[in-house]
Amino acid sequence: GQQLNQSPQSMFIQEGEDVSMNCTSSSIFNTWLWYKQDPGEGPVLLIALYKAGELTSNGRLTAQFGITRKDSFLNISASIPSDVGIYFCAGRYGSSNTGKLIFGQGTTLQVKP
Amino acid sequence: DGGITQSPKYLFRKEGQNVTLSCEQNLNHDAMYWYRQDPGQGLRLIYYSQIVNDFQKGDIAEGYSVSREKKESFPLTVTSAQKNPTAFYLCACSGQGVNQPQHFGDGTRLSIL
């Protein structure tokens, strides 16, 4: 099955720094979702995007649905130690008539206090 | 509280043995999904069900089986035909409408004895 291209694969940053990660697809998507997964737990939904160009914030997190509908990015401002985890993008094809999602391979974020 | 519950948290399988992973939700969601997660990889879809008594194969269904006899339950059986079953298994559900986000349980880690 197809997977999204998510980058970077991992990041090691200093507390207080801003973080940016993105996902790209060769197909048009009608939904982009961003999840965070802590070790040994299930992913938790952070932000959902449904329209091209949509920019949505959730606290220090901001995500955008790309204009071309083939990409999305997630920014985290002023990182803190509890931001550590794996961040996944997920998308749904524009032609899909099911709730099936395609997942990126994840960005592992480590924050140094 | 409404949510999605997976059990057990940890499971061990002997050679030639079938094991069943439980997934129960009380969110009244129509669709349910099973994913497999391997280290450093994204989530891969095993099976999904959009309605009771109906389910479809995902990208890696070989060696797995499911049933959907009740709306709130979607058990996954890892059969002896699955030769590399060691992984983290995640169950998810989503509400009516193809654009609804998926919500995940906390996973079951399956290992080989």
HADDOCK unambig.tbl for C-alpha pairs under 7 A between the chains (distance, minus, plus):
assign (segid A and resid 1 and name CA) (segid B and resid 59 and name CA) 5.58 0.50 0.50
assign (segid A and resid 31 and name CA) (segid B and resid 99 and name CA) 6.71 0.50 0.50
assign (segid A and resid 41 and name CA) (segid B and resid 106 and name CA) 4.56 0.50 0.50
assign (segid A and resid 41 and name CA) (segid B and resid 107 and name CA) 6.18 0.50 0.50
assign (segid A and resid 42 and name CA) (segid B and resid 90 and name CA) 6.73 0.50 0.50
assign (segid A and resid 42 and name CA) (segid B and resid 104 and name CA) 5.59 0.50 0.50
assign (segid A and resid 42 and name CA) (segid B and resid 105 and name CA) 5.46 0.50 0.50
assign (segid A and resid 42 and name CA) (segid B and resid 106 and name CA) 4.16 0.50 0.50
assign (segid A and resid 42 and name CA) (segid B and resid 107 and name CA) 5.75 0.50 0.50
assign (segid A and resid 43 and name CA) (segid B and resid 104 and name CA) 6.08 0.50 0.50
assign (segid A and resid 44 and name CA) (segid B and resid 104 and name CA) 6.89 0.50 0.50
assign (segid A and resid 97 and name CA) (segid B and resid 98 and name CA) 6.33 0.50 0.50
assign (segid A and resid 98 and name CA) (segid B and resid 98 and name CA) 5.29 0.50 0.50
assign (segid A and resid 99 and name CA) (segid B and resid 98 and name CA) 4.47 0.50 0.50
assign (segid A and resid 99 and name CA) (segid B and resid 99 and name CA) 6.54 0.50 0.50
assign (segid A and resid 103 and name CA) (segid B and resid 42 and name CA) 5.92 0.50 0.50
assign (segid A and resid 103 and name CA) (segid B and resid 43 and name CA) 6.05 0.50 0.50
assign (segid A and resid 104 and name CA) (segid B and resid 42 and name CA) 5.63 0.50 0.50
assign (segid A and resid 105 and name CA) (segid B and resid 41 and name CA) 4.96 0.50 0.50
assign (segid A and resid 105 and name CA) (segid B and resid 42 and name CA) 3.88 0.50 0.50
assign (segid A and resid 106 and name CA) (segid B and resid 42 and name CA) 6.03 0.50 0.50
